[in-house]
Amino acid sequence: MKNRLILILACLSLNTQQSKSFTPTAALAARIKFAKIQNNVPELNLSAENKNADASPSSTPEHTLFDPEYRKVSKEIEWLLRITSKIIGPSLDSAPLGELPLSTIRKCPLIMRAWMKRCSEPHSNAAHVVESLLDRLIDEREHGNAGIEKEAVLCTNVYNIAIESWAKTSGKEFKVSKTNPGCELVSLLGTNENWNSKREGHDFAAKRASEILHKMEKSTDIRPSEKSYNLVIKALVKSREPDAVEEIERILDRMNAYTSEDDGYLRPLIESYNYYLYALANRKSTNTKQDADKATDLLNNLKARGSQHGGSRPDVNTYNQVISILAKTKSASGAMQAQRIFDDMAKEANATGVYACTDTFNALMNCWLKIGPKRGRSHIERLLSTMVDLRSHGHDYASPDRVSVNTAISAVAKSYRKDSVKRVSFMLLNMEKTYGVLPDTTSYNLVIDAYAKSRDFQGGRKAMNLLSQMEDLYRHGHLELIPDSFSYSTVINAMAIRPDTGKLADSLLGRMHQLHQSHDGNIPDTVVYNSVMNVYSTQGDNESVLRNIAILNYMEDSYIAGNSNVKPSIISFNTVLKTFAYARDDFTREAEELLARMEERKFGILPDVISYTSVVSSYARSDVPGKAKAAQQILNRMVDAHKAGNKGAKPTIFTFNAVLNACAFTFDQKEKVDAFIVAVSTLVIIPKFAKPDHTTYGTLLKAWCNLIPKDDDRRTRAVNSVFRQCCRDGQVGSMVLQQLKYAASPELYRTLIGKDITVEVNISNFPPQWSRNVKERNGKGSKKAGKLL
């Protein structure tokens, strides 16, 4: 059965007379396209004149492969292009099928290997050429060329060359269209002008490698070797296709079942199993527990087989992959199982000769880190200490590297113990002396982050000092310490509590720009600009608002101009909307205009729940006329957007609370009726999207207090209803009790609370069911806080 490339050849070949001549085709131009990409070889001369020429072999002009520009390429490339064109086209010297000279047949394996060497180059199409050469040899045998059998070129090794070519390549399939160079004949022949396989990249390469292996398995005179299977497995691993693991499992089963009269069973090598485990460790899986069970079962089976004659024994890479797979479970049971495997490996090392190496320690440390730094810190520190001891005794194979130390720094820093910051600072300072490795950007970033999140009042300043140290070391040639966007954004966020934080953020942004211009440092990206805007977002003054507007405009203009590093993200837009919400002056119009731009899919970004809620909050905090109705209109747009398919625009209780807040702070007598209606209608739709919280009930009490006259019986009924529902929902918090004092009459308060309105009350004195669902920040009003009201 002809493969995909030969199908391309058939559909692109010229309409020739019935002849055995191997006709030059545009397909070869595509096959050797890699030579033009990798070696600056110009395109083949397929001009419009050639399109109109007679398609017969006698009248088809021979393509000139070696004009003056071609002479610039290496002699090997010239030889390859010349000899290949004589075998598979487009040279008119190509021998008819069945008549390939014996001297050329002998050279085919050498030619295939020469092309295979170029398969790993980016965008290389050399694998197509290798497979075409293999197909030509097969066609020669089918057409009775005795030289094929005489030279025995069609052997397992030649097939393996073709498989290995695909295993090494990116495997991009040709896109045939009128506009593609070398494919102009498509329009002349009337074939599909946009034929293209949907599979591109490593997945296509794996498919081609698998099909060649199937040819070998079906052949009566060619038998696949262990290498054949391993090469296909390797191609499948590189593909990272969702079904790659299952396909590898099927191949391993075929290897175990493959029977040869001479060789017995063709058993997989340990390399085969390690490739399988690597694929298992690196695939995106929703059932990591199942993957872990597969890996541990395989390890146990391999250990059992290893005691048998000829069985494959697990090596250190086998253990490393199994532990890595257990790390994906992110569970304590997975970490403990990995630890047991590690301990058994150490006990059996003298007998098996398999010793834990640096990668083994790192994989196990990652296992403990995945379950949480607080629980894993002690295990990780102990493993690092063991590595230091092994290094001191000359066992360099298990010496700590940067990954080891950085993993330990991460575990210590994120355990958030009292000694965490002091400990990671010491580890960074003594990294070379204690562990024998130099710190890198990740090492510094971990400690900078620890300072930024510490409760130390000087944490921000210490983080900035480390950043300055990184900048100085980088300027003096320590390229591994290049500050990145995380370095700058973390320091910017850490300094946010300072009164001059805006100017400081701009200063750090300027330093990053300067380092980029003077020493080719990292250019500021979206993350850094977002951090600067976040600093300005809560300042409230007009200057901060205008600064954030200017930054967002700069990001948009730069992205449109071609700088993809500063493409505005949803965070960028939401931070500006947050700035409008916190502004002391009225920026509701600007907020709504920006929201409208987002709704138009500006930069492919749709507004989310934060976007809409920020605009609602802008109205709630403002003094604009009709703000309650305006807030409701934004909520309605949000609901409509969610119904239209914007899943990120689903309203939350925070959105509804913001609308109620706009109602509660409506003081114009002419607008209070409208605000009351908005509040009631908002209450009606809350259950469709969320559950009321303590803020909802507290804001409602505030709204009834403001919107309903004190002597109106409706106020008494409304307050009584809201508080009793709040008790049933377990949402009685400090805000609710505080607003109840303002909203309820003394008589109603005494009825609801059981105490006089002038008596201070403690939340802990009420039934626990009243406040069972309260989640207030910093424990305010919670049962633990026991706040007096």
N, C-alpha and C positions, 0 to 999 in steps of 0.2 A: 504494500500500500504506500503510495507516495506521501511524503511528509509535507508540512505546510509550506516550506520554502520551495519545494518543487511545484506545488500548486501555484505559487506566485510566478514561478518561471513559466508555467504553462499559460497563464492568463496574460502574461506580458510579452511572450515571445512573438516574433513576427510571423505573419501568415505565410509560411513557406510552402513550397511544393512538397509532395510526398518524397522525403529524402531522409537518409540516416545521418545526414550532416548535423553536428551539434551547433545550432544557430546562435550567434551572439544575441543577447537580450539585455533589456534594461535592468533585469533582476540582478545581473552581476554588478552593474553600476551601484546598486543599493548595497550588495554584499561587501564591496570593497570601499564603501563610503567611509569606514573607520580610518582607512589609510589617509584620506583627504583631511579628516578631522585631526588625527594624531600627528600627521607628518607634513601638514600644510600642502598636500597635493591638490591641485586645482580640480574642479569638476570635469567630468568627461564632456567632450564636445558633442552634445546632442542638440543641435540647433534646429530651427524650424525647417531648414532645408532638408535635414535628415528625416524629419517627420514626413515630409512629402515624397521622399524617395521610394523607389520600388522596394517592396519588402522581401524580395527573393534574395537568396544568398549571393547570387552573382552580381546583383546590383546594389546591395547594402554596403555603404562605405565603411571601411575598417576604421575603428576609433583609434585615434593616435594617443597612445598611453604615455609616450615619452617625449613631450615637447621640452623646450629648455627649462621650464619651471620644474618639471619632474626630475631633472638631473640633480636638483638640490637635495633630494632625499637620499637616504642611505642606499648603498649597493644592494643590501639584503632586501629592502623594500622593492627596489627595481626588479630584482630577480624574482621575488615572490609574485609581484603583479604580472610579470611576463609569463612565468611558468604556469601560474594559476589560470591566466586567461586562455592558455593553450589547452587546459584540461576541461574547464567548465565555462569558457567563454569570457569576454565577447570577441576574442581574437578569431579571425577567419582561418587561422592555422589550426583551429581545434579539430582534432581527429574525429571522424564519425564514430557513433556508438559501436563498440565491439572491436575497434581498431586502434585503441590507445597503445602507443609503442611500449615495448618492454622496458626500455630505459626510463620512460616517464612513470610507469607503474612502480618501478623500484624506488623512485624519488617521492612518491605520494606520502608515505608515513613521515618522511623528513619535512615535506612541505606542510603537512598538517600540524606537526609540532611547532614549526616556525610561526604559523598563524596563531596557534594556541598560546604562545608566549605573549601575544598582544591582546588576549581576551580580557585581562584584568584592567586594562587601561580604561579610563572613563569614557563612556558612550561608544565603546568599541563594538563593532558588528562582526568581529573576526570569527565568532562561533558559527555564524551563518555560513561562512566560507568553508570552515572545517567540515561541517555537516554536508555541505554540497560536494566536497571532495569525496567523502565517504559514500555518498549516494552515487557518484560517478563510478566508483569502483564496483559498487553493487550492480549498477546497470551494465558495466563491462562484462561482469561474470554472466549476467542473464542473457547478454547478446553473444555469448560463446567465446569471449577472449580468453584463450588458453593461458596467457601470461599471468592472469590473476591466480590461477591454481598453481602455476609453476613457481611464482615468487611467494606464494602463501601470504599475500599482504592482507587479505581479509581475515584477520585473526582477532583474538580478544583484545590485544594491545591497541590495535587501530580503532576498534570501537570505543575503547576506554579514552583514547585521545579526544574523540568527539564528545563523549560524556563530560570529560574534564574541562573541555572548552566551555561548555554551558555552565559547569559548576563554578568557573572562574569569572564569568561575564556578568554584566548587569542585565543582559538578556533582553534588551528592548527590541520589540518586533517592529519591522519596517512599516511605516505609514505611507501607503501609496496614494498619491493624489496628483492632480495636474500641476500643482505648484511645487511639489518636491523635486529637487534636482535629480536628474537621472531617470525620471519616470514619465517623461513626456509622451512615451508611446502609448500610455493609457488612453488618452483621448483619441488616438488614431484607431485603437482596437475597439473602442466603445465599451471597455470594461468598467466596473464600478469605480468611480473616481475617488471614492473615499473609503475603499476597503481597508479595514483596520481591525485587528483583534483587540478585544477589550482588555485582554491581559497584557500588561507590559511590565518590564523590570524583571526582578528575580523570580517572580512567579511564572513568567513565561519561560525563563531559562530552566526552571525546575521541570516544567511540563515537557520541554524538548529533551532534557536528559532522561526523564522517565520513559519517554517513547522509544528512545534508542535502546534503553535497557530491556524494554518489552520485546523489541526486535531480536535481541540476543537470546532472550528466554524462549522465544518461539522458533528460533533457528535450530536446524538439526545438526549443524556443523560448527556453530559458534557457542561457546559456553561462557556466561558471565563469571568473573572472578570476584573475590572479596573486594578488590579495588573498585570493580564496576558498581557494586551495591553501595559502597562507602561514598563514592563520588556523587551518586544520585541523592543519597541521604544528605550529603553536604549541601547540594543545591537546594534541597527542600528546606534545610535549616535556614539558609540565606533568604529564602522566599518569605518566611514569616507568615505564610498563608494560614488562615484559621484551621484548615484541615491538614496542615503539614505534619503535625504530630501523628494523627491517625494514619496518614499515608506511610510515614516512617515505620509505624508499628506493623503495617501490612508487609512492608519490605523485609523487616526483620523476621516475620513469620515465614515469608517465602525463602529467605536464606536458610532458616532452620529446616524447612521441608524440602529444599532443593537436593535432589539425589543425582549422583553421577556414578556410573559403573566403576570408574577407576578411583575416584577420590572419596567416595563415601559422602557423608553429609558436609555441606558447605556451611560452616558455622560462622556467625558474625564475629568479628574481632572486637576487642574491648573498645577500639576506636569507634566502631559502629554504635555501640551502646552509649558512648559518651556524647556522640552527635545527637542521639535521641534525647538524652537527658538535657543537653544544652537547649534543644528546641522546646522541651517541656518547661525549662526554667525561664525561657524568654517569651513564651506566648502569653497573650492576654486571655486569662481564663476566669470564668465565673465560679468555678469549682476548684479552688486551690487545694482543698482537702483531698479531693480525688487524685489530683496530680501528685500530691505528696505521698499518698498511698501507693501509687504506681511506682514512684521513684524508690521508695524504701523496699517495696516488694522485689523490684529488679535488683537492688543492691544485695538483698539477702540471697536471691537466686544465684547471682554471680559469685558470691562468696561460697555458696554450696557447690557450684560447678567448678570453682577454682581448685577444689580438692580432687576433682576427677582429672584423669589424663586428658590433656588437650583442651581443657576448659578455659574460658576467658576469665582472668582474675581482675578484680577491680583495681584500678590504679588511683593515684592521688587525684586526678581529674574527675574520676567517678565520684569520689567522696565530696569533692568541691561542688559538683553540680547537684548532688542530692541535698546537701545542706542548703544550697541556694534555693532549691525548690521548697524546702521546709520553711525558709524565711518568708516566702510569699504568703503563707497562711496567716502571718502576723498574729500568731496565737502562742500562749504560754506552753501549750502541749507540743506545738511544733518546735519551739526553742529547746524544750527539755529533750525531745526526741533527737534533735540535732546534736545536743550536748552528749547524749548517750552514744550516738554514732561516732562522735569525735573521740570520746573516751575509749571506746572499743578499738578504734583505729590505732590509738596510742599504745594500748595494751598488746595488740597483735603486730605492732610495727617490726619488731625484731624477727618475727617469724615470716611475715609477708614481704618485708622490705619496702613497705609503703609508709612513708612518714608524712605527718602533717607539715605543709609548707605555709608560706606567708598567705597565699590565697585561701587556704583552708581556715586559718585563724580569722581572716577578714570575713569570710562567709559566715562563720559562727558568730562573730561579733555583730554582724548585720542582723542575724537571727534575733539576738537579744535586743538590739536597738529597735527592731520592728514591733516588739511587744510593748514598747514604751520605755523611755530613758529612766524613769523612776524605778522601774522594776529590773531593768537590764543593766543599770550602771555598774553594780558590784561585779557581775559576771564579766562585763567588758573590761573593767580595770584589771581583773585577775588574769584574763587572757593576755592583755597587753604586757602585764608584768612577767608572764611566762615567756613571751616572745623576747623581752629584754634579757631574761636569764639565758635563754638559748643562744642569743646573739653573743652574750658575754663569754659563753663556752665554745664559741667558734662555729655554731650551727647557723651559718648565714642563710640557709634555705628557708629558715623560719624567722628571719629578722623582721622587725616591724618596718613598714613603709609608710608613706603619707596617708594612704587609705586607713591603715591601722590606727595611727595617731589621731587623724581627723575624726574617725568614728568614735574614739574614746573621748575626744574633746566635745563632740556633739552630745554624747550620752551624759557626760558630767554637766555640761552647760544647761541642758534641758531637763535635768533632774530637779532643778530649782531648790537645791538644798542651801543651807546658809554658807557652806564653803564652796559652792559651785563656781562663782565668779573668780574667787581667789585661786582656786585650783586650776581652772582653764588658763588663767593668766600665767601661772607658773609653768604649765605644760608648754605653752607657746614660747615663753622666754627660754626654756631649757630644752627645746625640741631636738636640736642638733646634738647637744651634749648627752642627753639621757637616752634618746631613741635612735640617734645616728642618721636622722633625716632632716632636711631643711623644710621650713614651713612654706606653704604656697598661699594663693589667694583664698582658698577655702578655709585654711587654718585661721587666717586673720579674720575672715568674715564671721566664722563661728564665735570667736571671742568678741568681736565688735557687737554681734547680735546679743551675746550674753550681757555685755555692759548696757546695751540699749534697753534690755528688758529687766534689768536688775532694779532693786528698790534703792540703790545707791543714788543719792542726790547728784553726785558727781559722775554718774554713769555716762551721761551724754558727753561730758568733757573728755573722759577717758576713751570713749569710742572714737571721738574726733582725733585724739592724740595717736591712736593706732592707725587711723586712716592717713594722717600726716606721715607717719613712719613708713607706711606702704608706699606712698607717693615718692618719698625720698629714696627708698631702696630701689624702686622701679627706675627712677631717673639715673641711678648709679649702676644699672645693668642687671638687676635681679628681675628678669622678665617673668619669672614664675609668680611674682608678687604684684602683677598688674591689677590695680583697683578696678572693679567692675560696677555695674549698675546697682548690685546688691550692696556693695560697700558704701556707696554714696547715699543711696536711698535710706539705708538703715540709720546712718548717722543723721541725716536730715530729719527723720522721724523721731530719733532719740532727743534731738535738740528742740523739739516742738514746744516744750513748756517754757522756754526762755522768752522774755518780752521782745527781744529783737530777732525772733526766730525767722521772720520773713527775709530780712536782710542776710541773715546767716545762710538760709537755704539758697538764696541767689548767689551768695559767695561760693558755696560748695559747687553749685552748678557751673559757675565760671571757672573754678579750679579744674573741674573735669574737662571742660572745653579746652582749657589751656594745656593740660597734660596730653590731650589728643593731638593738638596742633604742634606741640614742641617735641613730644616723644612717642607719637603714634599710639597713645593710650586709647582706651575705649571711648567711643563717642557717646554722649548722653542719649538715652533711649526713652521710650514711653514710660518705663517704670520710674526713672529719675524725675521726669517732668511731672508725673502724677504725684510723686512725693512732695515736690515743691508746691504744687497746687494745693495739696492737702494741708500743708502748713498754713497757707493763706486763707483756706476755706473757713476757718473758725475765728478769724481776726475781727470780722464785722465791719471794718471801716471801708469807705469807698475806694481807697487806694488799693486795698487787698483785692476787692472785687474786680477792679479794672486790671490789676496785674494778672489775675487768673484768666480773664477774658483774653488778654494779650497772649498769654502762654498757649491757650487752646487755639487761637487763631494762627499762631506761629507753627504749631504742630500740624494743623490742617494744611497750611500753605506749603510746609516742607514736605509733607507726604505727597501732596499733589505734584510737587516739583521732582519727586523721585526718591526721597529719603524714607525708605520703608521702616527704618528704626524708630521713627517717631509717629507712626500711625496712631491716631487717637483711638483709645479703647473705650469700652462702656464705662470704665472707672474714670477716664478723663472727663467725659461728659457729666457723669454723676457728681464728680467733685466740684465742677463749676455750678451745677444746680444746688449742691449743698452750700456753696459760697453765697448764692442768692438767698437761700433760706436763712442763713445766719446773719445776713447783712442788716445793719441797723436802719438803713434807708430802704425805700421800696424798690425792689427789683423784680416784682412779679411779672411785669410785661416781658422783661428779658428772659425770665425763666420759662415762660410759656412759649416764647419764640424759639428758644433752644430746644424745648420738648417737641415742638412742631417739626423742627429740622430733623430730629432723631426719628420721628414717626415717618419721615420721608426716606428712611433707610440711609441716612448720611453715612458714608464709608461702610455701608453694609451692617450698620449697628442699629438695632431696634431698642427703644426705651424699655427698661425693666421695672420691677416693682419699686426699686430705689429711686429711679428717675421720676416716676409719677408721684410717689410719696413726698419727694423733695419739693416738687412744685406745689403740692397741696400744703405742705408745711410753710412754704413761702407766703401763701395767702393767709394761713392761720396766724403767722407772726406779724402780718402787715396791718395797716390801718385803712386799706383801700375800701371804698364803698362796695357793698354786696359781696364781701369775701366768702361768706358761707355758701352762697349759690355758686360762686366761681370755683370753690373747692369741690363742690358736688359735681360740677361739670367736668373737672379733671378726673374725678373718680369714675364718672360715666364713660369717659373716653378710655380709661384704663380697662373697665369691664368689657367694653366693645372690642378693644384690642385683644384681650384674652380670648374672647369668643371667636375672633377672626383667626386665631392660631398662634398668637404671641404667648407662648407658655410662660415666659419670664415676666409677664405683666399681670399675673394673678394677684389680686389684692390680698394683703395680709391685715392682721389686726392693727398693725402700726398705721396703715393707710386710713382705716376707718377712724382710728383715734385722732389722726390729724384733722380729718373732716369735722369730727365732733369738737375738737379744740377750736376750730374756726367759728363754730356755732357758739361755744362757751364764751368766747372773747368778742362777741358782737355786742357793742354797747349803744349803737344808734337805735333810738326807739322805733324809728320807721322801718328798721330792718329786722327787728327781733322776731316778728311773726314769721318772716321768711326763714330765719335761722332756726326757729323752732320746728318748722315743717321739714327743713333739711335734716335736722337731728333725728326726728321721728322716722323719716324715710330711710335714713342711714341704718338705724336700728333694725329695720325690717330686712335688709339684705345682708347684714353681717353673718347670720347663720349659714348662708349659702357658701361662704368662703372661709370663715374663721370662727374661733370661739372668743367671746369677750374675756378680757383680763382685768386686773385690778385698775389699770389706767383707764380702761373703757368706762368702768363704773364710776371712778372718781371724776372723770371728765363729764360724764352725764350729770352727776350731782352738781358740778360747777355750772353746767348749762342750765339746768332747771332753776338753780338759784338766781342766775342772771336773767333768764328769759321769761320766767313766770313770776308775776307779782307776789310779794310776800303774803298778802292777805287773801290770795286766791286759793280756794279749796283744791283746785287741780294740782297745785304745787305739792300740797300735802300727800295727795294720792300718788303723784308721780314719784316723789322721794321715797315714800313707803314701799312702792312697788320695786323701785330700783335696788334699794338696800336689801330687801328680802331675797330678791333674785341673786344678788351678789353673795349673800350668805349661803344660799343653796349651791352656788358654783364654787364656793371655797375661795373667793377672791377678795376677802376683806383685808386690805392692807392699810398702811399709814395714810396714803393719799385719800382712800375712801373715808376713813374715820375723820380726817381733817375736813374734807368737804361736807361731810354729814353735819358737822357743827354749824356750818354756814347755811346749809340748805334747809335743815329741819327746824321746826319750831321747838321750844323747850319741852313741850308736852310730847311731841312725836319722838324727840331724841330720847326722853326718859322711857317711852314705851319700847323703843327699838333696842336701846343699850342697857336699860335697867338702872341707869345712874343719872344724876343731875348733869346738865350740860356744862356746868362750871367745874365739875370734878375731873381731874386728870385720870385718864384710863391707860392701862397697859395691855397690849395685844395678847400677851400670854395669859391674861385673866379671862379671855373669851374662849368659847368652845373651839378646840383645835380644828374642827371641820370648817369653821368659818374662813380660816386662812390657809387651808391645806394646799391650795394651788397657787399661792402668791409667790412670785419670783421678782422681787424688787432688787435693784442694783445695790451692791455693798451691804446687803442685809437690812436696809432701812425698812422698818415696819414689819420685819419678819418676826417669827416667834423667837428666834435666837437673839435678835436685837433687843426685844423687850422695850421698845421705845414708848415713852410716856406721851400721851396726847391730851 
